[in-house]
Amino acid sequence: MPRGTRLDAPGPGTLHHVIVRGIERSKIVKDDYDRDNFISRFGALAKETGTAIYAWALLSNHACILLRSGAAGLPTLMRRR
């Protein structure tokens, strides 16, 4: 069942616990190359959007990230590729 819309106040400052999951528990990273690629791309997006990342864990089928959204808000960060 889909969850409800995430609340995100305009402007910087909202703290979020974000979970990125694979469809039907499938892997989101397969090897060290994928892990490095995920980390570098997400880090670059965080820097670009002014998002502060406080903690993260990357497992093979999901990632948990504690972050404070930047001025653009969480949707701008999460909808990027």
N, C-alpha and C positions, 0 to 999 in steps of 0.2 A: 504494500500500500504506500503510495507516495506521501511524503511528509508535507506539511503546510509551508507556506512562504516564509523564508527567513527574514526576520526584522533587521533592518540596517538603517541606522540614523544617517541623515545626510552629513557630509563632512567627515573629517577624521575622528577617530577615537573609539569606535565600537569594537569590542573584543569578541572574537568568534572562535569556536571549536569546529573546525571543518573536517569532514571525513570524505575521502575520495575512494570509491569502491569499484571493483570490477563487476561487470554484469554477471549475475548468477555465480558470484564468488570466483570468477575467473581472474587470472593474474593480470595485474596492471604493469608489472615489470617482470622480465624473464631472466635477465642476467645483469652483470655489473655494468655493462654498457648502457642498458635501459635505466638502471638506477642513477648513474651519473648524468644521463641526459635529462631525466625527470628533475633531479635536484638543480641542475644548472638552468634549465628553462624556467622552473618555478621561481628560483632565486632572481633571475633576470626580470621576470614579470613583477615580482614583489618590489624590486628596486624601482622599476619604471612607474609603478602605480603608487609608490610611497607607502607600501604595506610593511608593517613591522612583524617579523616572524619571531615568536618567543620560544616555541618548542615544536618539534616535529618527529614523527616516526614513520618510516617507509618500510612496509612489509610487502611480500610478493602480491597479495590480493587487495591491499588497501593502504591508505596513508591517512594519518591523523595530524592535523596542523593547528596549532594555537597561534592566532594572529590578531593584530589590530589593523582594521581596514584603513586605507589611506583616504585622501580627499575624494577620489573617484568612487569609493565604496566597494563593497565586496563583489557585486555583480560584474563590474568591469574587470576585476582580477580573474574571476572564475570562468568567464565566457571567452577568455583569450585562448589561443592555441599555441 
